[in-house]
Amino acid sequence: MAAEAVQQEMLIVTGMSGAGRSTVGNALEDLGWYVVDNLPPQMLRPLVELVERAGASLPRIAAVVDIRGGDFFSELREIIQALRTGVNVRVVFLDATDTVLVRRFESVRRPHPLQGSGTLLDGIGDERARLAELREASDMVIDTTDLNIHQLANLITETFAEEGQAGLRVTMLSFGFKYGVPSDADLVADARFLPNPFWVPELRHLSGEDSAVSEFVLEQAGAREFIDAYAKALEPVLAGYQRENKRHATIAIGCTGGKHRSVAIIRELRKRIEKMPGVAVSVKDRDLGRE
């Protein structure tokens, strides 16, 4: 039986300048969408062809466009119609009150793209008038007036994440302190409080991936207590990361050389972390292959 064809999805993200298009684009990218930001309108038609040729290799595409596109808005319906042959297309329009948009532009000290020699409100008013018809025709209108960037990103995640997709991807990283602490680690723990298998002749040539080393490490006084307590302490941390829209985290555990203790503990800790809701876990051994 032939595999069922995967229907492509495409979002056109547009709306008022300052309403959060960049935040939405970043959130979609974190969810695995292929995001084209600040796309010139004249590139929309080539994008249609790219989508059709790519097929299942580009299942979820988002194009972020703005008022500087000019003629794009008058051609939008025709472009959507061209895309809808085998592609699920939705238009997401971001909006906010004039007062909030003015405050956001003033906070970054940038002019409105349509402001010209006028005021911020002049530019916002001109943009709102030009986009009125598009707003009415959009599949989804999101008012970001009362949302900060984290709340907006969470809303996008809740709306567009695939069913069962992890909200937080955690890398469990083993390393050796003698080679330096990983610069990209969010959390670092030290396994050097345990006896070092390096000094056991029959274990020296093995690593924490081997059952003999793992059993030796986990049987030491305090080893399992540490793992249980650290996993418990990580529960509110990882839940909080998800609430704050942090989509990636690295939890590093080090020993002297990154070959025995940290490698064994990382794997045992993984069994607990991957049971936490909304978390996907991968393991990386930074220094395992070093001499």
N, C-alpha and C positions, 0 to 999 in steps of 0.2 A: 504494500500500500504506500502510495506516495505521501511524503510528509506534508502536513497541512501548511499552506503558505502563511507566512507571518505578515499581517497587515501593518504597514508602516504608519507611524503617527508623526504629525508635524504640528508644531505650535508656532503661530506668529504672535510674538509678544510686542505690544506697542502701548501707546497711551501718552499721558501727559509727561512732559519733561520734569524730572524731579520726583516722580511718583514711585520709583523703585525698579526700573527695568533692569539695571545692572545686578541688583540683588536677586531678582528672579532668574536672570541668566546664570548666575553663579550657583544658585540652588539647583537648577535643572542639570547643570553640568555635574554637580556632586551626585545626582541621581543616575548618572550614566547617559544623559541625553547628549547628543552632538549639537553643541550650541554655536551658532554663527552670530557674533555680536557686531553691532553697528554696521549691518549689512547695507551697502549702497543699493538703492531701489533697482538700479539697472542690472543687479546681480541676482534678482529674484527669479527671473526666468531661467538663467543657467542653473540655479539651485533646483528648480523643478526637474530639469534633465538629470542632474546629479542624483536626486532622490530616486528617479525612475531606474537609472542604471545600477545604483547601489543595491537596491532591493533589500534583502534581509540583513545585509552587512551594516546598514544604517537604519535600524528600526525606529529610532526616536530622534527627531531633529527639531530644533527650535531656532527660529530666526528672530533676532531682536532688532527692531527698526524704530525710527523716530520721525518727527515732523520734518526734519531736514531732508527727508526723502522726496518731498514735493509731490511729483506726479504719481508716486507710489500709491497714495491713498485713493486717487481716482481710478486706479487700475486694480485695486485690491480684489474686488469680486471676481474679475476675470482670472486673476492669478490663482485664487482659491479654487475656482472651478477647474482650472487646468491641473491643479494638484490632486483633486479628489478622485482621480482615476486610480483606484487601488490604494489611496493614501487617506488616512483619517486626519483631517485638518481642522484645527480649532484656532480661533483668534482670542487672545487674552488681552484685555484692555485695563491698564493701570491708571487709577485716578486718585486725586486728593483735593482737598479744598484749596482755594486760592491762598488763604492765609498760611496754611502749612507749606505750600509750594514756595511762597515768598521766603518763609523762614529757612527752608532747606537751601535755597539758592544763596541767601545771605550768609549762611553758616559756612559754605564752601567758597564764598566770594567769587562766584562765577556768574556771568550774565546769562539770561535766557536766550536760547538760539534764535528766537524771533524778536528779541527786544530792540535791536537796532539802536537808534538814538533816543528811544522812549524809555519808559520805566519797566520794572519787572512785571508789574500788573498789566501793562500794555502787551507785553510779549505773551503772558499767560492767557490773557483774554483772546488774543489773535489765535493762539494755538487751540484753545477750547472751541472756538467757532469753527475752525477748520476740521476738527476731529469729531464734531457732534454726530454726524451721520455714521461715522465708523464706530463710535461708541455704541450707538443704538443697534448696530448690526453685529456686534461682537458676541461670541459664544459665552464669554465670561467677563464680567467687570469686577475688578477688585479695588475697593476703596482702601487706600493705605494711610488715610488721615491719622488714625489712632494706632498705627502699627510701627514699631521700630524695626530695624533691619533683621533682627533675630526672629521676631514674631512673623514677619512677612516670609522669611525663608522657611520657617516651620509650616506655615500655611501652604506654601508651594509643595513642600515635601509631603504633607498629608494628602494633598490633592492629586499629585502626579507620580508618587512613588508606585512602583509595581507591587502588587500584592505579595506580602511576605518578604519584601526587600528590607535589608537591615538598615536601621537609621544610623548606626555607628559601626565603622570598620576599625577594628583594633588590631594592631600589629604587636605581637608579643616578641620582644627582641632580647636575645641573650648576647652578652658582650664581655670582653675582658678589660678590667680597669687599667691594666698596664698598657693598653692600647688607646686609652682615652674614653671618656664618657660620651655617648652618642649625642651630638648637638641637636638632633631633632626629637629627642625623647620628651614626652610630656610628663612621665613619671619614672623615677629611677629607684630601684631597691638593690640592696647589697646582700649577696649570699655568702660573703666571706666569713660569716660567723660560724659556718659549718666546717668540719674537717675536710681537707682537700684530698680527693682521691688520687691526685698526682703523686702523693707520697706512699701510695699503696702499689707496690711493683706490678702486681697482676692487673691493675686498673689503669696504670699510667698511659698506656698506649690506646686505651679505649676512650669513648666520649660519653656524654650524658644521654646520647641516643641509645646506647647499649644498656640492656636490662641490668647487667651486673653493676654498672655505675649508678644507674637510677635507683636501684634497690639500696645500694650503699648510702647514697645521699639521703633518701627519704627515711631511712631507718635511724638517722642521727637525731639526737635529742634536739627538739625545737623545730625540726624541719617541717613536719606536717602542721604543727601549731602555727608556724609562720605562714604557710600557704593558706590555711583556713582563715586566719585573721586578716591576711592581706586581701583575699578574695572578698571577705565580708566588707572590708573598708572600701573596696573598689565599687561595690554596688551603687551607693549614692553618687559616687563620682561619675560613673559611666551614665547613669540615669540623668544626672545634671548636664553632662556634655550634650546629650540628646535634646534636652529642653532648651539649651542655649545654641542649638543648631551646629554644634561641632561634629563634623561627619567622619573625621579620621583622628585616631589617637594611637600613640606609640607608648607601650609600657615596657620598660627595659629592666632587666635583672642582670646584674654583673657579678662575676667572680674574678679571680686573679687573671686567668688566661682566656676565659670564655669558652672553655672546652668541656668541663665536667659539671660543676654544681649549678651554674646558671642555666645550662642546657637542660638538665634534668628537671629543675624547678619550673622553668618556663612551660614545659610540656604537662606537668601536673597541674599547674595553675590554669592552663588553657582549658582543661576539662571543666573547671568551675565557671570561667568567664563566658564560655560559649553557651552556657545554659541561661545566661541573663537575657531578658527580653530586648529585642531590637538590636542585638550585637552580633556581628560576624567577626570571627577571629582567624588570623593567619599567624604563622610562626616563622621567624627569621633568625638565623644564627650568624651574627656578624663576623665573629672571629674564630669560628670552628675550624677552618682550614689552615689557620696560621701555625707555624712551627712553634 
